[in-house]
Amino acid sequence: MSMAFLEPPILGWKENPVEFDSVFNESMYTWSWGSPDILPMFAKGASGDHVFTHCYLAESEDFAAEDATKLDSWVFDHVKAFFRSAQSNQTLLRKLHQDKVVFFLHLLGLDTNGHAHRPGSREYKDNVKKVDEGVKEMVTLIEDFYGNDDKTAFIFTSDHGMTDWGSHGAGHPSETLTPLVAWGAGVHHARENLVLDPGSTEWNLENWRRLDVNQADVAPLMAALIGLSYPLNSVGVLPVEYINSSNLFKAESMLTNALQILQQFKVKMAQKKQTTLPFLFLPFSLLSESKQLDIVRKARSYIHGGNYKEAMELCRTLIDFALEGLAYYHTYDRFFLGTSLVVAFTGWILYVILIIMKTNPSIIRTSSSYTGVSSIVLQVMVLRFLVQLYCFV
Ligand SMILES: [Zn+2]
């Protein structure tokens, strides 16, 4: 923690300057396999000894550049060996039979092969096939291990897509839209989609694709499926459509989700209030304390009275307000900083002009059209600069 604050410039994306909670941290136990670039992030944020990581060496990522499928095979092989070893390890066996257990398989091969060989390449397609077979094997392995007790939920997703030339970052749907396939215990089976989605035609999924969600929503989905607390600083919204459970469970899960996000809003507001002069503090007007209480009370009484749909709608409203409020406080100082910068720069420019006039008094006395024009040009430039600066801030 202290290191993070001491050396912020070298943190990069692998280290979080702010400690964060995660589904893994909230789980009873998490076992994870994959890249040393990714897994330690979660283990580091975890409290206590309950998030276990199994990583290949960082160098393997380079060696695997020729065919990164090896990275995924490594994961599948190690998961198999892990479950095999559990048969003769009573301590591990006991842990594995607890509730709220997560297995995280990080498959970096596809990403690496996509970048190195393009998504149209033989290497990439072979890798997809390998992962496809691997996932099937893993599902059978886990179902067999737990005696087909139907208590395991599976979530398959990716963090980004790719263009045909193997890049991402430009914001095209092929880069930002990712699959989210969920099945197993507690997950609603596919239902025919009433809203025809032309984007899924090439996958033959136009009638089956469910509601799109944000990646952040996968965390509350996982938490709800296995009965964990929502991670403290998650801003994900539970996609209730995916849950196959009673309306009471869904409504209560939504209320918990709303309260958890509302809490973040309250903390953020308190922090802002503390660092702002009292008479300058402008609270987020759409979610006053009385409004929060009112919504929560109403949602609770709806649940009590069995009006689950209304309760869920109300919780969704509260979540939307709280997220908007969070964004408001996150950018709260932007106006003040922008104004200060513009005032500072204006003062500085005026000061420079004054100095120039003082050292060259002839400028003031000259009334030729040339000076007039150049002073107008200067004024326009200064004005443009200020406007741009303000827009930038
Ligand atoms: Zn990538």
Residues whose N, C-alpha, C, O or C-beta is under 5 A from the ligand:
A	BS01	ZN	D111
